Amino acid sequence: MKKIILCLFLGYSAVSSAESKVYTLDPVFNTARKVELETVGGARGQTLKGKLIDLNGKSHEIPDACEPEGGDAELNDAFTVKGKKPYFLFTCVWPVQHSGIGMNGKQFETFVYTASDLTSLEKIQTISQSLSAYEGSLEDGGNSYAWYTQRKLAIEKITEIESGKAADSLVLAHDIVLVRLKDMDYDAIKSYLSPERLEQLKSDYPLGSSTVVAYNDFGYALAQAGEYDKAYQILAQVENSFPDRVVLKLNIADVLWEMDKSRSAAYYKSYVDLMTKAGKAKLIPAKAFERSGG
């Protein structure tokens, strides 16, 4: 798989105003070294549009504008990527609120372009659609999620689309779960780690020495989300293959504490004994001592 290089914005120039900002691209996209993004008010809300500025200072209009019907579009992110092709992309976001049908959230729309010449930008529709999504509540009472709004995740997804992957890889799935875990977005974790996705991941990426950390983290994340049965199923499979993983004892103990306190105490005791033997007693959380019965 070809490595993708992220090209960051270094900052916006002094010529920016309340409605318009000019950002420097480093390295350049084709011959564009800057992008100017501006917001324009209208009857249906605020529109976001832009233009690329080449090395000679000539402007090239970006052919698409972010034009929500109601609500104000704002820039979520914009950056360049070097994959098999060079890409420039920007993502806009606007609020979606329909109290009558129970929708409340944000719509993320991403525009991805490549170019052999700035006079003929080519929008990559498949990637643009894959990175665009609504996040928020739905009419039926459920929730929808936009998984690739963070730059790192968007780049990983582009890499995988380029390589022909239809479903998220284990690496990308792991990174998505860690992002949501950091945000304590437990409903998103439960939604993402559905039984169908877990089965697909285990089929494509069997449990082994190179994948054990991801599956351990999935179990931990599901436990934090209150999905104790699912968490235990994953952690028990990890234990069958890697019985000597010390941190796994603690994770299983935490899960079992909600299901079977007697078995949980045995795991806590095993964890305490192993950590003490390894000279790491100071790292043992207080709950492990308290629940081990020691």
Secondary structure, DSSP 8 states (H G I E B T S, - for coil): ----EEE-EEEE-TT--SSEEEEEEEEEETTEEEEEEEEE--TT--EEEEEEEETTS-EEE-S--B--SSS--EEEEEEEEESSSEEEEEEEEEEEEEGGGTEEEEEEEEEEEE-SSTTS-EE-HHHHHHH-EEEEE-TTS-EE--TT-SHHHHHHHHHHHHTT-SS--HHHHHHHHHHHHHTT-HHHHHHHT-HHHHHHHHHHS-SSTTTHHHHHHHHHHHHHTT-HHHHHHHHHHHHHH-TT-HHHHHHHHHHHHTT-HHHHHHHHHHHHHHHHHTT-GGGS-HHHHHHHT-
